[in-house]
Amino acid sequence: MPKEKNQRILQTIRSYGKGLMGFIRSRVKSDEDAEDIMQDVWYQLTAIVNSEPIEQTGAWLYRVARNRIIDKHRKKTESLFEDSLADTDDEDAPDFRAMLLTEAKTPETEYIRNMFWEQLFRALEELPQEQRQVFVSHELDSIPFQQIADSTGENIQTLITRKRYAVLHLRKRLKQLYEEINEY
C-alpha cells in the first residue's frame, strides 16, 4: 500500500510540477521563495495523501500553493514589532534594538532596557486579553501563528489581526518612551 501512495505522489509531481512551479514563480519575487513554497506544497501533499484522499488533485495543489504565497506575502509585509524600535532617520538617536538585545551591561543600557520592559508590560496590560495573548505568544514566546491557531481554535487571520492591533497600540505607547529617551 505505501508503494502505491508513493507512486501516486510521484505521478502527481510529474503531472503538475512544471505548471505549478510556473504559477508560483509568477507570483513571488525570487526563485528561492518559489522553491520554498513548492517544497511546502509537496510536503503537504505527502502528509494529506497518508490521511485522506484528494478528489481534485490539481485544484487542491493550486489552492495550497496560493495559500502559501499569501502566507509568504503576509510574513514579508507584516511589521515586526522590533523593527519599530529602529525606525528613525536621526543618526544621533540611540539604537534601541542594539541596547535591548546586546549582552553588554552598562548602566545606560540596563536603565533603558529596564525602562523599556517596564513600559512594555504596562502597555500590554492595557490591551484586551485576546490581543495580549497573541502578541506575547507570537513575539515574546516565538510561537508560530499556526501553532497558536491549533491550540486556541482561532482562525490564523483573526490572530494576525489581533496582533496587528496590539502592535499599533504598543508602538504608540513606546513612541512616548522613545521620545523621552531621545531628548537626553
C-alpha positions as MATLAB code, in Angstrom:
seq = 'MPKEKNQRILQTIRSYGKGLMGFIRSRVKSDEDAEDIMQDVWYQLTAIVNSEPIEQTGAWLYRVARNRIIDKHRKKTESLFEDSLADTDDEDAPDFRAMLLTEAKTPETEYIRNMFWEQLFRALEELPQEQRQVFVSHELDSIPFQQIADSTGENIQTLITRKRYAVLHLRKRLKQLYEEINEY';
ca = [
       0.000    0.000    0.000;
       2.729    2.586    0.811;
       4.317    1.820   -2.549;
       1.031    2.731   -4.292;
       0.865    6.023   -2.412;
       4.454    6.812   -3.364;
       3.632    6.080   -6.994;
       0.600    8.410   -6.835;
       2.731   11.162   -5.311;
       5.413   10.764   -7.979;
       2.782   10.775  -10.739;
       1.217   13.918   -9.265;
       4.620   15.639   -9.165;
       5.261   14.675  -12.799;
       1.810   15.819  -13.900;
       1.590   19.132  -12.039;
       5.189   20.079  -11.220;
       6.044   22.394  -14.124;
       2.692   24.161  -14.272;
       2.547   24.612  -10.521;
       6.098   25.988  -10.398;
       5.234   28.461  -13.172;
       2.141   29.526  -11.238;
       4.183   30.090   -8.080;
       7.118   31.837   -9.802;
       4.814   34.347  -11.451;
       3.532   35.404   -8.030;
       6.702   35.663   -5.915;
       9.825   37.772   -6.240;
      12.575   35.175   -6.142;
      13.250   31.649   -7.303;
      14.233   30.747   -3.742;
      10.787   31.776   -2.474;
       9.149   29.814   -5.282;
      11.173   26.712   -4.433;
      10.360   27.047   -0.730;
       6.648   27.310   -1.492;
       6.812   24.388   -3.907;
       8.534   22.285   -1.265;
       5.803   23.213    1.246;
       3.130   22.166   -1.262;
       4.768   18.789   -1.886;
       5.254   18.249    1.825;
       1.601   18.995    2.494;
       0.618   16.628   -0.341;
       2.596   13.781    1.189;
       1.068   14.454    4.597;
      -2.518   14.557    3.320;
      -2.213   11.550    0.999;
      -1.490    9.408    4.054;
      -4.570   10.636    5.909;
      -7.328   11.285    3.355;
      -7.991   11.058   -0.406;
      -7.922   14.165   -2.583;
     -10.775   14.370   -5.071;
      -9.488   17.154   -7.336;
      -5.731   16.965   -7.035;
      -4.944   19.877   -9.358;
      -7.360   22.263   -7.683;
      -6.097   21.194   -4.276;
      -2.433   21.740   -5.245;
      -3.096   25.217   -6.661;
      -5.162   26.177   -3.611;
      -2.367   25.093   -1.277;
       0.191   26.965   -3.407;
      -1.950   30.107   -3.431;
      -2.346   29.919    0.358;
       1.424   29.520    0.807;
       2.044   32.510   -1.479;
      -0.379   34.596    0.558;
       1.332   33.464    3.777;
       4.718   34.431    2.321;
       3.457   37.899    1.394;
       1.913   38.343    4.842;
       5.169   37.473    6.532;
       7.084   39.976    4.426;
       4.588   42.788    4.846;
       3.775   42.115    8.476;
       5.533   44.728   10.555;
       7.733   43.178   13.111;
       7.419   44.790   16.473;
      11.143   45.071   16.963;
      11.548   46.883   13.642;
       9.555   49.775   15.044;
      12.309   50.336   17.580;
      14.821   51.181   14.872;
      12.586   53.408   12.712;
      14.469   56.663   12.770;
      16.466   58.797   10.376;
      18.217   60.608   13.209;
      21.806   59.360   13.287;
      22.262   60.666   16.836;
      19.264   58.739   18.144;
      20.056   55.770   20.344;
      19.823   52.350   18.756;
      17.194   50.726   20.979;
      17.417   47.390   19.252;
      21.130   47.178   19.962;
      20.644   48.303   23.561;
      17.845   45.834   24.216;
      19.410   42.849   22.513;
      23.039   43.425   23.479;
      24.824   41.314   26.037;
      26.771   44.343   27.303;
      25.634   45.563   30.672;
      26.428   49.226   31.006;
      24.413   51.381   33.400;
      22.824   53.187   30.432;
      21.756   50.041   28.582;
      20.477   48.428   31.781;
      18.444   51.524   32.643;
      16.941   51.761   29.137;
      16.328   48.009   28.996;
      14.548   48.038   32.364;
      12.512   51.106   31.437;
      11.555   49.553   28.089;
      10.388   46.254   29.608;
       8.502   48.070   32.355;
       6.696   50.246   29.811;
       6.082   47.290   27.504;
       4.421   45.256   30.245;
       2.338   48.240   31.341;
       1.200   48.751   27.753;
       0.464   45.035   27.383;
      -1.808   45.212   30.429;
      -3.856   47.893   28.631;
      -4.641   45.533   25.754;
      -7.692   43.280   25.556;
      -6.735   39.792   26.709;
      -7.007   38.230   23.226;
      -4.627   40.792   21.713;
      -2.187   40.480   24.618;
      -2.158   36.682   24.411;
      -1.456   36.521   20.685;
       1.246   39.208   20.911;
       3.016   37.529   23.826;
       2.752   34.086   22.236;
       3.986   35.158   18.820;
       6.553   37.863   19.617;
       7.888   37.012   23.047;
       7.455   33.223   23.084;
       8.167   32.800   19.321;
       5.192   30.505   18.774;
       4.102   30.350   15.109;
       0.585   31.535   14.245;
      -0.358   28.036   13.080;
       0.504   26.556   16.457;
      -1.431   29.314   18.255;
      -4.407   28.685   15.965;
      -4.257   24.955   16.628;
      -4.192   25.417   20.401;
      -6.864   28.144   20.575;
      -9.142   27.082   17.731;
      -8.968   30.621   16.295;
      -8.559   31.467   12.633;
      -4.990   32.498   11.707;
      -6.251   35.704   10.092;
      -8.037   36.604   13.337;
      -4.800   36.075   15.252;
      -2.832   38.216   12.795;
      -5.407   40.994   13.081;
      -5.307   40.870   16.873;
      -1.524   41.043   16.849;
      -1.647   43.979   14.445;
      -3.895   45.934   16.809;
      -1.584   45.073   19.687;
       1.495   46.224   17.755;
      -0.180   49.501   16.802;
      -1.064   50.170   20.438;
       2.399   49.219   21.679;
       4.117   51.379   19.069;
       2.046   54.336   20.142;
       2.815   53.759   23.812;
       6.521   53.047   23.316;
       6.923   56.016   21.000;
       6.443   58.220   24.050;
       9.284   56.393   25.794;
      11.458   56.671   22.707;
      10.863   60.427   22.516;
      11.618   60.865   26.223;
      14.892   58.969   25.969;
      15.789   60.728   22.738;
      15.543   64.108   24.471;
      18.531   63.306   26.705;
];
